[in-house]
Amino acid sequence: MDLTTEGRYRVLGRPRDPDELLLVELSADASDSDGGTPPDESYDPTYVDATGYEGDLAAAVDSLAAGNVVDADLTWRDGDPRFADVSVVAETTFTFADGVTGMFEAAKQTWMVAEAENEGMNARVTRNTDGDPNGALYVFAKQSGARDLFEEFRDGVTPLEPLVRRVDVGEGEVEVPPESEQAREVFVLRPADEPFLAVYIVFDREGMLATTVRDTYVRD
């Protein structure tokens, strides 16, 4: 008898095989946090077969993008999961760009502070011309040796989820609508000529800032 489980997941895309989707499990209220306790941060990875579906379910699976939050029913057969049902809760997307040039000044300044304080990372809130918060920016030192933080974020080895959740639980004075009401775009940018990697969580995926970052750094 097949086992069916249900849960809320973050889609991480297809980093291992184009025929399977990588999901990490979230708590049931992960995209609707009201400022309470962040969800359990285990983020167990699950690779789900993305082929062989029919009708509406096939269309739904094909449309899933890295960063989406979904509610999914998974049917397990011989330890391998397949979608029985899936619906998108939040249309947040994760966008990765490697070898970018002309890194924006906010990222450079944030990294300069990290260097001055002899720290391996730093963070700040960015604001628009009216002074309203529009993004959370994190910079991390590029890792030496065999470790590749950019690929770790893309493959889910090092989860991006805790950074996204900090926005959703309203840390500090920043208050933005929950992810289910205002989808984010999370940019992971590795500059070609800077000693850091940037993770930029833009609060409004449809806003001007997200469009500007996308047009400047992301190549098709």
N, C-alpha and C positions, 0 to 999 in steps of 0.2 A: 504494500500500500504506500502510495506516495505521500510525503509530508508537505503540507502547505503552511507557510509562515507569512506573516504580514508585518510591515515596518515602514519606517521613514528613512530615506537614504539620500545621501549626496552622490550624484553621478560624477565620476572622475574621467569619463570618456573611455577611450579604447587604447590605453598605452601599451598593452601587451600583444593584442591581436585585434584586427579590425572586425572579427566576427563575435567579439564578446565585449560587454560593458563592465567596467569596474565601478562598484558601488561601495560606499562606506555607510554603516548604519548610524543613524542619529536618534536622539530621543524623540518622542512623539511630538513635543512642542518646540523642536529645534528652530523652526522658521517663524515661530510666532511668539518668541520670548517677550515678556513684558517687563524685563529688568530683574527677574528673579535669578535663581541659581542656574548657572550654565549647565548644559546637559553633560552626561557621562562622556568622557573624552577617550574612550577606547578606540572608536573608529575602526572596527574590524573590517578588513577588505573582503568583498565578495565579488567573484567574477561570474557574470551571468551570460549565458548564451543569448546572442542577439539575432539569431537567424531562425528561419523556418516558421515564422508566425504568419497569421492570415488576418485579413480584414482590418478592423479598427485597431486591434492590438498590434499588428505589424506596423501600421502607420505611427502609432504612439511610440513604439520602441525605436523606430527609425529616426524619429524627431528629437530624441533625447540628446542633449548637449552637455559637455563638461561644465559642471557648476550647478546644474539644475537640482532642485530638491524635489523628491518624488515620494509618493506613497505607493508601495508596491506589494503585491502578493506574489510570493515565489513558491513554485512547486519543485520539490527536491526529489530526484530519482537517482539512486546509486551515488548520492553525495553531490550531484551536479544540479545547480538551480536553473530554472527557466521562469520567465515571467508568466503568471496567470492573469495578472491585471496590473496596470501602472497608470498613475495620473500625476501630473506636474503640480506641485504646491507653490514653488517659487521659480521664476525663470532667470535666476541669477546664472551668469556664465563665468567660467574661468578661461582666461586668454593668456597664452604663453608666447613670448617673443624673445628670441635669442639673437645675440650680436647686434643689439640696437645701438644707434649712435645719436649724438646730440641730446644726451640725457637732460631732463628738465632741472632747473635750478633748485627746486624744493628738495629733490632727492639728493643732489650734491651737498646742499647745506646740511641736510639731516645726517649724511654720512660724515661730514666734517666734524659735527658735534660728537659723533660716536668715536672718531679717531682722537679728538682732543681729550675725551674721557677714557680712552683706552678700552673701549667697549667693542664687542663684536656685532652689536646691532643697536638700532635706535628707531624711534617712532615719533610721529607727529600727526596732528590733524591738519588738513589743508582746508582753505576757505575760499569762497568766491569773492568777487569784487565788492559785494555787499556785506562781507564778513560772515556769511552763513557757512557752516561746515559742509563740505562736499566730498570729503574723502579721508580715509585713514591710510597713511603711508608708513611702510616699514622698510628698513634697509638692513641687509645682512652682509657680513664680510664674505667674499668668495672663499670657498674652502680649498685648502691645499691638499695635495696628495690625491688619493683615489676618490674621495667623497665629492659628489656633485649635487649641491643643494637644489639647483634648478630642476634636475631630473627627479630628485627625491620629492619635490613638490608635485611634479607632473604625475609621478607614479603612485603618489599617496603614501610613500614610505615615511616622509615627514608631512603630517597633515596640515593643510591650510585652514581647516575648520576652526581651530581655536582663535585664529585672527578674525575670521568672519563673525564668530560668536561674540567677540568683544564689542563689535558694533551693535549687534542685536540686543545685548544686555545693557546697553546704554552706559558704558564706562565713562567716567568723568562727566563733563557738561554736554556731551554730544547726544542729541536725541534725534533719531531718524525713524521713519515708519518701519514696521517690521518687514522682513525680507519678503513675506508673502504678499505684501501690499506694494512694495517698491523694490523691484529686483535690482541687485547689485551687479557690477562687473568687476571681477577681480583680475587685475593684470599682474602677471609675473614677468618681469623684465630683466634680462641679463645684458648689461651694456658690454660692448666690445672693448671699450677703452676706459672703464672705471673699475675700481677694486671691490665693488659691491654689487649685490643683487637687490632689486626692489620688488616689493609686493605692494600694489596700490589697490586698495578696496574703494572703488568709486561708488558712492551711495546710490546714485540714480543711473541705472544702466541706459536709460533713454535720454539722459541729460547732455548738456553741452560738453562737460568735462570728459565723460566717457567717449563721446564722439571724437573729441580732439585727441585724446590719448590713442584711440584706435586708429585714427587716420594718420597719426604721426609715427607710430612704432610698429603697427601690425601689418605685415605683408601677407597677401593671399598666397 
